[in-house]
Amino acid sequence: MSEPVLKVAGLRVSYGAIMAVKGIDLEVKAGELIALIGANGAGKTSTLKAIAGLLPWSGSIEFFNQSLRGQPPFSRIARGLALVPEGRGMFARMTVAENLQMGSYIRRDAGVGEDLERMYQRFPRLKERAAQLAGTLSGGEQQMLAMARALMSRPRMLLLDEPSMGLAPILVERIFAVIREVSEQGISILLVEQNARLALQAAHRGYVLESGTIGLSGPAQELLHDPRVREAYLGETLD
């Protein structure tokens, strides 16, 4: 069994007196796609933001056996940890090409141009829109750009926050196809997704967050067939 790439222990995140994440433990191994599901307000996005360095936290977060305590977001990116945020986080007044170049700003190697062309091959729509301002793209195009921008940093792990939000079903299918492709290339993924069925169908394992705590965890296929998950998160009414 491989060692965890990401190991979170006793993670707590608070907003003033309100504790959003209440001491959770989770881990992601090399090449794993892990789904983190739960109701709105359960603490999913807070967990990702803490791991990415965007929120204060307590507990322990280790990435490749090194603590992330005190490490700013850019340092975490340099270590190979990239976040695709909820809402995409585009540089709206920059072009598609400029947004992709921003994704590689920490790199000093000669492969940036090759990776840029690889992103255009993976997302042909972005190549068509390369000179277009990111803020004028459709929601689906912005999600493609957000993922491509994160991949331009050559991450060892992706944190994906609600990649299907607001997208038409056909675009959701395309985005999840890319997520599976990235996973198959060996990049570890921690996926927060409101569409629990899609997330668990794509994932190897899953965690269910309930009011800031881990209520359930296990292989994704087992969670898909768990009556508690089916009734609470998959919209099924069980007798």
C-alpha positions in Angstrom: 0.0 0.0 0.0 1.5 3.4 -1.0 2.1 6.1 1.5 -0.3 9.1 1.6 0.5 12.0 -0.6 -1.7 14.2 1.5 -2.4 13.5 5.2 -4.8 15.6 7.2 -5.2 15.0 10.9 -7.4 16.8 13.4 -8.1 19.7 10.9 -10.2 22.5 12.4 -11.3 25.6 10.6 -13.3 28.4 12.3 -15.0 31.6 11.2 -14.9 33.6 14.4 -16.9 31.6 17.0 -18.3 29.3 14.3 -16.3 26.1 13.8 -16.9 24.9 10.2 -14.5 22.0 10.2 -14.3 20.1 13.5 -11.2 18.0 13.7 -11.4 15.8 10.5 -8.9 13.2 9.3 -8.4 12.2 5.7 -5.7 11.1 3.4 -5.0 10.8 -0.4 -2.6 8.3 -1.8 -0.5 8.6 -5.0 -2.8 8.6 -8.0 -6.0 8.4 -6.0 -9.1 10.3 -6.9 -10.9 11.1 -3.6 -14.4 12.5 -3.5 -15.4 14.8 -0.6 -19.2 15.1 -0.5 -21.8 16.5 1.8 -24.6 19.0 2.1 -24.1 22.8 1.6 -22.3 24.2 4.7 -20.8 20.9 5.7 -17.3 22.3 5.5 -16.1 20.9 2.1 -14.8 24.2 0.6 -13.3 25.3 4.0 -11.3 22.0 4.0 -9.9 22.6 0.5 -9.1 26.3 1.3 -7.3 25.3 4.4 -5.2 22.7 2.5 -4.4 25.3 -0.2 -3.4 27.9 2.5 -6.3 30.3 1.9 -7.8 30.0 5.4 -6.2 29.8 8.9 -6.5 26.3 10.4 -5.3 24.1 13.3 -4.3 20.5 13.3 -1.9 18.8 10.9 -1.6 18.9 7.1 1.3 17.0 5.5 2.1 16.9 1.8 4.6 14.3 0.8 5.5 13.9 4.5 6.3 17.6 4.9 4.2 19.9 7.1 2.4 22.7 5.4 2.1 24.7 8.6 3.2 28.3 7.9 3.5 27.7 4.2 1.9 30.5 2.1 -0.2 29.5 -1.0 2.5 30.1 -3.5 4.8 27.8 -1.6 2.2 25.1 -1.7 1.9 25.5 -5.4 5.6 25.3 -5.8 5.5 21.9 -3.9 2.9 20.6 -6.4 -0.4 21.4 -4.8 -2.8 23.3 -7.1 -6.3 24.5 -6.3 -9.1 24.9 -8.9 -11.4 27.1 -6.9 -15.2 27.3 -6.7 -16.3 30.0 -9.1 -13.1 29.4 -11.3 -11.2 32.5 -10.2 -10.4 33.8 -13.6 -8.3 36.9 -14.3 -11.2 38.3 -16.1 -9.3 41.2 -17.9 -6.5 38.9 -19.1 -6.7 36.7 -22.2 -7.1 33.0 -22.1 -3.4 32.6 -23.1 -2.3 35.0 -20.4 -4.3 33.1 -17.8 -2.6 29.9 -18.8 0.8 31.6 -18.6 -0.1 32.7 -15.1 -0.5 29.1 -14.2 3.1 28.5 -15.0 4.6 31.5 -13.3 6.5 29.5 -10.7 8.2 27.4 -13.4 11.7 28.0 -14.8 11.9 25.0 -17.0 11.9 24.8 -20.8 8.7 22.8 -21.1 6.1 25.6 -20.6 5.5 26.0 -24.3 5.0 22.2 -24.7 2.5 22.2 -21.8 0.7 25.1 -23.2 0.2 23.3 -26.5 -0.9 20.2 -24.6 -3.6 22.2 -22.8 -4.8 23.5 -26.2 -5.0 19.9 -27.4 -6.9 18.8 -24.4 -9.2 21.8 -24.6 -9.5 22.8 -28.2 -12.0 25.5 -27.3 -9.3 27.3 -25.4 -7.1 27.4 -28.4 -9.9 29.0 -30.4 -10.4 31.6 -27.6 -6.7 32.2 -26.9 -6.8 35.9 -27.5 -10.2 36.4 -25.9 -10.6 38.0 -22.5 -11.3 35.3 -19.9 -14.2 37.3 -18.4 -16.1 36.9 -21.7 -16.0 33.1 -21.8 -19.0 30.9 -21.0 -19.1 29.1 -17.7 -18.0 25.8 -19.3 -15.1 27.5 -21.0 -14.1 29.2 -17.8 -14.1 25.8 -16.0 -11.9 24.4 -18.7 -9.5 27.4 -18.4 -9.4 27.1 -14.6 -8.4 23.4 -14.8 -5.9 24.0 -17.6 -4.3 26.9 -15.7 -3.9 24.7 -12.6 -2.3 21.9 -14.8 0.2 24.4 -16.2 1.9 24.4 -12.8 2.6 20.6 -13.3 1.0 19.7 -10.0 1.4 16.5 -8.2 -2.0 16.9 -6.7 -5.2 18.9 -7.7 -7.8 20.3 -5.3 -11.0 20.6 -7.3 -13.9 22.6 -5.8 -17.3 22.1 -7.4 -16.1 21.8 -11.0 -19.7 21.0 -12.3 -21.3 24.0 -10.7 -23.6 25.9 -13.1 -22.7 23.8 -16.2 -25.0 22.2 -18.7 -25.0 18.3 -18.5 -23.0 17.9 -21.7 -20.2 20.2 -20.3 -20.3 18.4 -17.0 -19.6 15.1 -18.8 -16.7 16.7 -20.6 -15.2 18.1 -17.4 -15.5 14.8 -15.6 -13.9 13.0 -18.6 -10.9 15.3 -18.2 -10.8 14.7 -14.4 -10.6 11.0 -15.0 -7.9 11.5 -17.7 -5.9 13.5 -15.2 -6.3 10.9 -12.5 -5.2 8.2 -14.9 -2.0 10.1 -15.6 -1.1 9.6 -11.9 -2.0 13.0 -10.5 -3.7 12.7 -7.1 -7.1 14.5 -6.9 -9.2 15.7 -3.9 -12.6 16.5 -5.4 -15.3 18.5 -3.7 -18.5 18.1 -5.7 -22.2 18.7 -5.0 -23.2 16.1 -7.5 -22.4 13.2 -5.2 -23.3 10.5 -7.8 -20.9 11.8 -10.4 -18.2 12.3 -7.8 -18.5 8.8 -6.4 -18.7 7.2 -9.9 -15.4 8.9 -10.8 -13.6 8.4 -7.4 -11.6 5.5 -5.9 -12.6 6.4 -2.3 -14.9 9.0 -0.7 -15.5 10.9 2.5 -18.9 12.2 3.6 -18.7 15.5 5.6 -21.6 16.1 7.9 -21.6 19.4 9.8 -17.9 19.6 9.9 -17.1 16.0 10.8 -16.5 12.9 8.7 -19.7 10.9 8.9 -18.8 8.1 6.5 -15.8 7.0 4.4 -14.8 4.1 2.3 -14.5 2.8 -1.3 -16.5 5.0 -3.6 -18.6 2.1 -5.0 -19.5 1.0 -1.4 -20.6 4.6 -0.6 -22.7 4.7 -3.8 -24.7 1.7 -2.6 -24.9 2.8 1.1 -28.5 3.4 1.9 -27.6 6.5 4.0 -25.7 8.1 1.1 -28.4 7.1 -1.4 -31.1 8.7 0.6 -29.3 11.8 1.8 -27.2 12.7 -1.2 -28.4 10.8 -4.3 -32.0 11.8 -4.0 -33.4 8.3 -3.6 -36.3 7.5 -1.4 -35.8 4.1 0.3 -38.5 2.0 1.9 
